[in-house]
Amino acid sequence: MTDIKITLSTDDNYSQHLCVTLASILANKADDDKIFAYILDGGISENNKSKILKLKNQYDFEIKFVTIDKKFHEKFPAGKKNHVTLATYYRLLLAEQCADVDKILYLDVDIVVKDSLKSFYNTNLDGKYFAGISDTEEKINASRLGIKEYCNAGVLLLNLKKWREDNITEKFFDWMAKNQNKIVLHDQDIINCVLQDGMLKVDRCWNVQVSKYDTSKDFVKLLPQAKIIHYIGKHKPWHTDFKQYAKNEYFKYLKLTDYKTFEKDYKIKLILKLPLLLLEDFAHKMFSIEKQGNVKYLILCGFKFKINNR
């Protein structure tokens, strides 16, 4: 039996998507995987908690809701106009909120898991603060912050024992207080800067990052081998304007949850919006911007032109 401790974080708005992520984990776990799920609760309603707990009728796993003290909210700089909610900052509190856990796998709730998490969870973290996967825009973000490497924070295997030994939570808040003007990608920036010398890179199959329009050939190559699909950016597979075929994976696991009726409403909205979506898709094919590293290209009617950065 392999004990796998995971944590997911949400407020009430993303409860459905947390449930989908959790269902995908449980549907693909190995027979000898024992899943312990810690849910960082930023205000989940009793109704949504009951829907999440109904997964226990189908799968054998343990779940614990961890209430986040509201006093922490004032310390976090998430903007109201951003698609990122305060719940994403809760992972900075994990060393204390999960005080009885030495190692835990943090997962965003805009992902689906397609394989057992066992091999990733068993990664040796001796001397490291976390194991993670390079961000799709690692070079740009590392340069912006003056650091060498930059991981996407949506999938992180965390050495909480070392976090507590080195007072990492305090260091997070100290860095945040001194560098408010540097924070663009929220707690992801904070984690990468504070833990820069203690990260371990792992195979990208554990966090294949996809977005509404992904023109990267790298993405096409990675998707068939993806063990985790991560829907990055403000456009998500549950939005009618999300074009990636990878969104089908989201609805595959939605069917396993008590939120499955959402798909019917989604399809109705999609039909009503179809003419606009077709027009938008045509415009995108005629005109778009593609980034490759630090270089931008204009795609116009199938022709590719380099844009000089000034």
Beta strands, then each sheet from edge to edge (+ up, - down):
strand 1: 2-10
strand 2: 33-41
strand 3: 62-67
strand 4: 103-107
strand 5: 111-113
strand 6: 130-134
strand 7: 151-159
strand 8: 199-201
strand 9: 208-210
strand 10: 228-231
strand 11: 287-292
strand 12: 295-300
strand 13: 303-307
sheet 1: 3+ 2+ 1+ 4+ 7- 6+ 8+
sheet 2: 5+ 10- 9-
sheet 3: 11+ 12- 13+
end
